[in-house]
Amino acid sequence: MPLHTIPPQTADEEILNNLLQEGIDRKRGEEQLFSKYAYFIQQAMHKYSFQEEDAFTIYADTIISAIPKIVDGSFQRRSSLKTWLYQIFHNKCVDLVRKNATNKRSVNRTTSISDIFLNLADSARSVVQEMMDRTDRDLIKQRLNEIGENCRQILSQWAEGFSDKEIAATLEYKTADVVKTSRLRCLDKLRQLYKVNTK
């Protein structure tokens, strides 16, 4: 007999229900979703010979793109959550394999937005700094407020030099990886607002 007493679909139902809520329940759902299928990262490392950072980036992109689809009803539950997520993840893995093959892993290969944020740890912080340099402080505060309290807290602490691990402890996130995924999503929202307001 397996040790698991809760069927996977029950756990998935809880995750999906939490993601449809607001506030702490939504955050819990995001953490649950990220944690439950994080083993995809190891699978990609073995199956595609990816570096851990590349596999993590693809997994983070998968979660980031999946959450809005779950919230807006695009995920219609015709398959299990695992199957649906793995299809997204697999497609992103294949895209990276093709990109690497096409560019023969050259130094000049193009990167996704998430690659840029992950690979440029120090300069990624400059997303916030660039806005500070080019706009006044009131505007940056307004933009940070527009992306929500959770994002504002994460990015404010990150811009001050706190690590993902430290932010996880301060803001009571489950792991540093969850903070990293949330931070990527928040930076992307901030970047989109920045683009709109500088056109």
Beta strands, then each sheet from edge to edge (+ up, - down):
end
